[in-house]
């Protein structure tokens, strides 16, 4: 969902966890790079370093792998926000999240937001995966809202969280469409400055 370094799917190599987890993580990465429709089960097996026949043991259909990729994004988001929660101040947590997005600007320029692109693709379907994807975005909004609440912005924390996540998604789209990593750098710094005005 995010481009921050702790998020799942950012690494170029498969993790060495169990095969199911490796397949889910690989699916998230390959779907980000190629899109769901262009990706084959063989592509995911190769990226996960798992024999193709083993894929069917864990996932009978590509849609099941899409669901697992959504779960991998949610796990990555939770891991990233868990790391950020170690920082003492909520404004610092938000700015560190932005810094992670800026660090991944080259990836955003090539492929867009790891989760936003998947959510947009799934929105064109009506099979329940679109609603599952929305839950990941809601989890990010909820975490950001919590940071604004801790900054004393209880009355408008939700609206600020929506504005924050929307700003990121907008800069990710423009970075990708324009193939210009500097869009993420400049707009990310502006978003961090905006957070400072609210602290």
N, C-alpha and C positions, 0 to 999 in steps of 0.2 A: 503494500500500500504506500509505503513511503520509500524514498530513495536513501534514507539514512543508513549508515554503515551497519548498524546492528540488525537491520531488517533482513528477513529471509529473502533469498533469491538474489542477493547482491553479489555473491561470490561466483567466480567463474568455474569452480570445481565442485563436484557433488560432495556433500558432507558424508562422513563415514558412519552415519547412524544406520538403523535398520533399513532393509530394502524398501519397505512401504514409505518411510519418511524420506528416503533418498529419492524415490519416484515422485512424491508430492512436491518436494523442493525443486527437483529438475523440471517438473511440469510447470511450476510457477515461472521459472527462468525461461523455458522455451516458449511458453505461451506469450510471455512479455516480448521476446525477440521476434517471434514469427506470427503470433496471433493464434487463436484456437483453431480456426478453420484450416489453416495451412500446416498445422502440426500433426504429425503422425505418432502413433504409439511407438514406432521404431525410433523416432527422433528423441522421445522422452527416455526410452530404454538406454539409448546411447549416452545421453547426457547424464543419466544416473549411474552409468556403468553397471547395468543390470541386463542379463540376457532377456531378449524380447519375450520368450515364453514365460518368464517369471512375472511379467507385467500382468498377464491375464489371471495369475493366481491371486493378485491383490486387487486388481481393478478389471472388471468385466467389460467396461465401456469407456470411451473417451470422456463422456459426461461425468463418470465417477472420478476420473482423474482431474477434471475441472473442479469438482467439489473438493477434492483433496488439495488442489492448488490454492483454492480460496482459504482452506484451513491453514495451509502453510503461510499464507500472507497474514492471517490473523495471529498465528503463533509468532511470526516475525515482528509484528506490530507490538505484541505483548512483551516480547524480549527487549525490543528497542525502548519502549516506554518504561519498562522495568529498570533498565540501565539509566535512563534519564531521571527517573525518580530518585536516584542516589544524589543528584545535585541538590544543594540546599534551598535554592530559591526557585519559585515557579517561572519567573521571567527567564532565568538562566536555562531552565529545562526547555522552554519554548525556543530560545535562541540556539540551543545546542541541536534541537531537532532541525531547525532551519539550516544550521551549519552542516548537518549530515546530508540534507538535500543538495546544498551547494557542492559538497564534496563529490556527489554523484551526477554532476551536471553533464559530463560527457555521455554517460549512459542515458540521461534524459534527452539529450540532443539526438541520440540515435534511435531510441525506442519509446520515449515518453515516460510517464510515471508507471512504475511496475504494476501498481494495482489499478490506477485510474484507467489505463488502457484496457485492462481485462474487464473492469466493471462496465466500461462503455460498450465493449463488444458484446458482453452478456446481456446488456439492457435491450438489445434487439431481439432477444428470445423471451419466451413466456413459459419456461419450464421449471421455474423455481430457483434456478441458479442465479438469476438476476436479483432475487430477494436475498439470497445467501450473500451475494457480493455486497449488497447494501449494508449488511450487518457489520462488515469490516470497516466501511466508511463511517458508520455510526460509532463504532468503537473508538476510532481516531477522534471524532468530534467530541465524544464524551470525555476522553482523556484531556483534550485541549480545554474543554469547558471547565474541567476540574482545576486546571492551572489558573485560569482567569478567576475562578472563585477564590482560590487561595491568594490571589492578588487583590482581593477585596472588591471584585467586580461581580458580585452575586446577581444583581438585578439584570445585567446585560451580558452575563458570561456566555450564555448560549449563542446569542447573536454574534458576539466577538469570536467565538469558536467557529461558527459557520463562515464568517469573513476570513478568518485565518486559513482554514482548510481550502476555501474557495480561491484565495490568493495563491496558495501553493499549486492547486490544480491548474489554475490559469497560467501561471508561469511555466509549469511543466509542459502544457500544451504548446505555448508559444516557443519554448526552447526547442521542442521537438519539431514543430512545423517549420520554424526558421532555421533549424539545424545550427543553432547558435548557443553554445554553453554560457556565454556571457549574459544572456537574458536571465538565466537562473541566478548567476552571481549578483547582478545589479538588483534584480527584484527581490532576491533573498535578503540582501542587505537592507533594502527599504522596509521589508516586512519586519526584520529585527529591530530597526529604528522605531517602527510603529509600536512594537511590543514595549520598547523602552518608554514611550510616551504614556503607556497605560499603567506602568509599574508604580 
